[in-house]
């Protein structure tokens, strides 16, 4: 979907008094890697809102970024109309806002019904949507956590003969 379709969402949230920034204002327009907007949102202490499914390769990159460095993402599914997106945001506000205020992770807003909001920590999200990659990544994280720090020992190597004279 075109980002300009959701420009009214930003305007409506500003009218409600929310501190929001669109992708155009952040300079993140065009074909960019989704990890960049997660990093931008984290640096600005904001929640990244997306209408994408975050599946496949881009979703794996986003979930890895969340696991490694943290961040907050609000994913709105099936919002083909900006007014429906605002409705989902406001209806599930009491579910996703306390979770994202206190934790890093992903909140997935599906439908306007009592169980239409699911909150995931970065580890749970990675495991739920990218199961095969998560198993491989878990082994990497465990090895990284238990790895002792050992400074590399470098063998002394004298400079070459032609560089050692100043004549």
Number of C-alpha atoms within 10 A of each C-alpha: 8 7 12 11 11 18 14 14 19 18 14 15 16 13 10 9 8 11 10 17 15 18 17 12 9 11 9 15 12 10 6 9 12 16 18 13 22 24 20 16 19 19 10 9 11 19 22 21 19 16 18 14 14 16 13 10 10 14 18 20 17 24 30 21 17 25 20 12 11 18 26 25 26 20 21 23 17 15 18 13 13 16 14 16 21 17 15 22 21 15 18 22 14 11 19 20 16 10 18 21 11 8 16 20 25 27 24 22 27 18 19 15 11 9 11 15 22 14 18 19 20 25 16 17 22 27 18 12 17 18 14 11 13 20 12 10 16 14 10 11 13 10 11 10 8 8 9 8 6 6 6 6 6 6 6 6 6 7 9 8 7 7 7 9 8 5 3
